[in-house]
Amino acid sequence: MKAAGAPLESFTLKLPERKVSVSEAFVSSLVKTYGSTLCRLAFMDCSVNPSSVTEIARGCPHLERLEICFPMKELVRPFSKPIIH
């Protein structure tokens, strides 16, 4: 991806199949090319790898809104382990 013209502030990707996962390479390229200007980013009806979410958080300093779907098992797993002090 090469930046051409005006900076990209908003990007939405909507796929027709929920089982489709957005590749880490695509997210990485998007963040490297437009991360400095992105304010809104949405991945609708598709999944994004947790490591890609980390890359988005680190590479998009002006991000105000991030819309993604996480499978429930990905959210529950970290909270199912006991807390050890």
C-alpha positions in Angstrom: 0.0 0.0 0.0 1.3 3.4 -0.9 -0.2 6.6 0.4 -1.5 8.7 -2.5 -3.3 12.0 -2.2 -4.9 13.1 1.1 -4.2 11.3 4.3 -6.6 8.5 5.3 -8.5 9.3 8.4 -11.2 6.6 8.3 -11.2 3.0 7.0 -14.0 0.4 7.1 -13.7 -3.1 5.9 -16.9 -5.2 5.8 -16.7 -8.8 4.6 -19.7 -11.0 3.7 -18.5 -13.9 5.8 -17.9 -13.7 9.6 -15.4 -16.6 9.4 -13.0 -14.6 7.3 -10.0 -13.3 9.2 -8.2 -10.1 8.1 -4.5 -11.0 7.5 -1.8 -9.7 9.8 0.1 -8.6 6.7 -2.9 -6.4 5.5 -3.3 -4.8 8.9 0.5 -4.2 9.2 0.6 -2.5 5.8 -2.4 -0.4 6.6 -0.9 0.7 9.9 2.5 1.4 8.4 1.1 3.4 5.5 -1.8 5.3 7.2 -1.4 4.8 11.0 -0.2 8.3 11.6 -3.4 9.8 10.2 -6.1 7.2 11.0 -8.8 8.4 13.5 -11.5 5.7 12.9 -11.0 2.1 11.9 -13.6 -0.6 11.6 -13.5 -4.3 10.7 -17.1 -5.4 10.4 -18.3 -9.0 10.1 -14.7 -10.3 10.1 -12.1 -11.2 12.7 -8.8 -9.5 13.5 -5.9 -11.3 15.2 -5.2 -10.0 18.7 -1.6 -9.3 17.7 -2.9 -7.0 14.9 -5.0 -5.2 17.5 -1.8 -4.5 19.5 -0.1 -3.2 16.3 -3.1 -0.9 15.6 -3.0 0.4 19.2 0.8 1.1 18.9 0.8 2.4 15.4 -2.2 4.7 15.3 -1.6 7.5 17.8 -4.7 9.5 16.7 -7.1 6.6 16.7 -10.4 7.7 18.4 -12.6 4.7 17.5 -11.8 1.1 16.7 -14.6 -1.3 15.8 -13.7 -5.0 15.8 -15.4 -8.3 16.7 -13.7 -10.6 19.1 -14.9 -14.2 19.6 -16.2 -14.7 23.2 -13.6 -17.4 23.9 -10.8 -14.9 23.3 -12.3 -12.5 25.9 -13.1 -15.1 28.5 -9.8 -17.0 28.5 -7.7 -14.3 30.2 -10.2 -13.9 32.9 -10.7 -17.6 33.6 -7.2 -18.0 35.1 -6.9 -17.4 38.9 -5.2 -14.2 40.1 -2.0 -14.9 41.9 -0.7 -12.3 44.3 
